[in-house]
Amino acid sequence: MNVIEKLEVLADAAKYDVACTSSGVQRSGKKGQLGAAHQAGCCHSFTPDGRCVTLLKVLMTNACVYDCAYCVNRASNAAVPRTAFTPRELADLTIGFYRRNYIEGLFLSSGVAGCPDRTTELMVQALRILREEYGFRGYIHTKTIPGTSLELIDELGRLSDRLSVNLELPSKQSLGLLAPNKSRHSILAPMRHIFESVAEDKESLALAQRRTTVYREKRMARKTRAFAPAGQSTQMIIGATPESDYQILNLSAALYTQLSLKRVFFSAYLPVVADPLLPATDAVQLNREHRLYQADWLLRYYGFNVSEIIDEKNPFLAPDVDPKANWALNHLDFFPVEVNTAPLEALLRVPGIGVRGARLILRARRQSTLGEAELRRLGIAYKRARYFITMNGAYGGSGIDFSRDALHARLSAPIDGGRHGRRADRAVQGQMSLFEAVDAPPVLPEASPANRAALDVAFEAQRRALAQPAAIGAPARAGESERPPILGADTSPAECEGASQEGAPHGNAVCEPLLSVA
Ligand code: SF4
């Protein structure tokens, strides 16, 4: 294969990884070097100044020796052509695209070529060529392979802006069932190491900058790049296993509080390969993914905690209203909120008022008393907010029954007209392909009783497998003996120090989260 043919295969193989937005670094250009990284934005996301920033999103190789049941690159899938970049090819391609202004950075992931360390060495070589030979200062997000040795993660972190380790599935049992070559330890150990390295690096940097007496004799000369200055993120697949939103959000909260993750990405399970252990449904839970992102936003920016959003008795987010509206409907005694006097925390609880809108309200009300016209001018979604606010004593939703049922009916109806309505009209249902036009897959009305029954049927095979622990995590599953030859796999996983030793899940039905809130 020539480089362009490799690119077609390896860019297509990378399209299912969603954990690649937001750079979070500001690094301007420098004479004699190439590129710059600006705050936020990658892979077709928008920077604060409105620019769309693009990353080259590729795998180092799709010739993976692991056999994760849900993955198109799994070793037993003979249907995909296999290939690998050499480090030089990848670096030249990235620089070539950068110079042509096609991209502003690189998102690099990989299948496991032999073992995690061998794969990471290839990635490090490619990044070294980029950073040291070409002097590339653009944004680089690198995916860390579970089980990689900590020394190699150190090298990777010094060459990348962001690192991420995919959690893949929310519980130890599910991981053992669908990703038998990975384990809780092989995923969490690199995440902890990245967390500690970023923290240590920030401490030393802060000390040096403050010029304390600690460094008086010998001022620290920063010879190495900062360690992953944009932090780390992760990704979880939603809907491939039966864990509830309650479990997923608790796990996310633990990741934010214990490992300081910048983002937890949710990826609705897409049925791309067949496996008896995968859910017996073709439906893609995009609405559920969307609700999880909304809940995640509440955790990170709105001061909510998980128990305010969801509880064990109702472990799935409401499919018809967003989590903030659902909280408001369950706490009508908190409302109405007076927009001219309420503190920021109270404004942030009002459906239709976002973080930016709440801050604008605080600023605007110093100048004048706010009414409907002013709120609309500030970009508040007034049609939603009005049921929950007063404006100088006047209730915004007068004439409407202030009851849970009546408000629920209004909040679950599609937004009609206005700026927010026009944006909703433009939203396309279904999973968009990055590369070609496809028919949108069906969307399940998640969490409805009917759908819960359908999900019970879908996960029947997984439940049966969990009841027979000896069968889980065993190396030989259907099709494994017919694996295609692996390119670049010059080390078997068993020979590799970093290969998973854990993996067989417990045979009980209770899913053990990968990480719990301390
Ligand atoms: S390690 Fe698993 S998820 Fe990653 S490429 Fe290989 S089979 Fe796919």
Boltz pocket constraint, residues with backbone or C-beta under 6 A from the ligand:
constraints:
  - pocket:
      binder: B
      contacts: [[A, 64], [A, 65], [A, 66], [A, 67], [A, 68], [A, 71], [A, 72], [A, 73], [A, 74], [A, 75], [A, 110], [A, 111], [A, 112]]
      max_distance: 6.0
